Amino acid sequence: MPTHAPPAAPGPARRWDVFARARTTLDALEHLAGGFGTAVLALVVLLSVVVTALACLVGVGLPLVPVALRGVRAVAGRERARLSRWGPEIIDPEPAPSGLRAALADPATRRELGWVATHAVLGLFLSLAGLTLPLNAVRDLTFPLWWQLLPPDEAATASMGFWTVRDLPGALGVGALGLGWIAITMLLTPGMARLQAWFGRRLLAPDPGTDLALRVAQLTATRAAALDAHAAELRRIERSLHDGTQNRIVAVTVLLGAARRAVARDPAGAEAILERAQDAAEQALAELRGVVRSILPPVLTDRSLSDALTGLAVGCPVPCRIDADVPVRCAASVEATAYFVVAEALTNIARHSRARHVVVRVRRRDDRLHLQITDDGRGGANELSGSGIVGIRNRTEAHDGTFMLDSPTGGPTTLTVSLPCGS
């Protein structure tokens, strides 16, 4: 005789479904509340556009057209920012053309005008309707608590006038209707929020080629930054070789010539000159090794990035702690960039910040290498101070990375760099 498995207990799963639906409803109400603000602004702008158009019919509204169009662009920009916080980013279009005909011929301006008209009417209606539903639920749920406070000479009318209450059972019935309002709210508000946002994402999104054009512009700027960083690096190496190593080698040559001439007449003096020449040669060799290490630190080849940064921390005049968690090696160029970013940052901190402690955090997440360098110094660092921050930014952006500096006056200073790890 076949047996049937007992039905699964619906309790926990359904409770989680209810909680998830409640969370979705609260998010939808928050979206509708934000949309209500931009809908009111859109209504004001729409009225201004209508007034401007009517004024243009009698020949006095042309000076108002640029103002009206700027208002449309401003409100549309607020809506783009609002929608970008709740989903995929909507990129702002190029600035609107200055001339009236050019502005009206601009596809982005025409779509913004369409969105203003739609959002001012339908968006405002959806916001008001969506926000009214939970208010009705609260009103009916709490009705049994305050219905007796209504004037006694007339029957209490509740639930939008469809329910007349004369006693406590009737009031409790209205309270039960509040549960129905809650169900309606949870059922309708997510869809209303999506519908309200759909028009904005449909009409305020840029042209299909805009993302590609912005990416091309970004890559062009990155390429220029890479070339600038490369040229600056070559100039640094040239200065190091010219001002340091070359002078040492010239000194060695001069000293060797003097020692050769002094061998016959003053052997003791020649010995002293040779010692000076040897010292100069050793200094030239040390400086040459320093230049070679600055091109690509050998420690990154022999050991890991964490070990290389630990070596930097040991040599830093300011007490420095390295907190690195990089289980997998990145591309050599990326590790070299991270090494130089930390080295330059620690040099700047030692020279300018008056800090007492530095923390360097390194993490690899989602195929990106994240660096965060924090010091407790006096703050106030900026890219215009000539402290090498521009070089750090250029080197970071040359690898298509991101750079952020937060340095309020009084500190602390936090420098954050994110680099794509490569393969």
HELIX and SHEET records of a PDB file:
HELIX    1   1 GLY A   11  LEU A   57  1                                  47    
HELIX    2   2 LEU A   62  LEU A   64  5                                   3    
HELIX    3   3 VAL A   65  TRP A   86  1                                  22    
HELIX    4   4 LEU A  100  ALA A  105  1                                   6    
HELIX    5   5 PRO A  107  THR A  118  1                                  12    
HELIX    6   6 HIS A  119  GLY A  123  3                                   5    
HELIX    7   7 LEU A  124  LEU A  141  1                                  18    
HELIX    8   8 PHE A  143  TRP A  146  1                                   4    
HELIX    9   9 TRP A  147  LEU A  149  5                                   3    
HELIX   10  10 LEU A  168  LEU A  203  1                                  36    
HELIX   11  11 THR A  210  SER A  240  1                                  31    
HELIX   12  12 LEU A  241  THR A  245  3                                   5    
HELIX   13  13 GLN A  246  ARG A  265  1                                  20    
HELIX   14  14 PRO A  267  ILE A  295  1                                  29    
HELIX   15  15 PRO A  298  ASP A  302  1                                   5    
HELIX   16  16 LEU A  305  GLY A  315  1                                  11    
HELIX   17  17 ALA A  332  ASN A  348  1                                  17    
HELIX   18  18 ILE A  349  SER A  353  3                                   5    
HELIX   19  19 GLU A  383  SER A  385  5                                   3    
HELIX   20  20 ILE A  389  ALA A  398  1                                  10    
SHEET    1   A 2 ALA A 156  ALA A 158  0                                        
SHEET    2   A 2 TRP A 163  VAL A 165 -1                                        
SHEET    1   B 5 CYS A 320  ASP A 325  0                                        
SHEET    2   B 5 VAL A 358  ARG A 365  1                                        
SHEET    3   B 5 ARG A 368  ASP A 375 -1                                        
SHEET    4   B 5 THR A 413  PRO A 420 -1                                        
SHEET    5   B 5 THR A 402  ASP A 406 -1                                        
END                                                                             
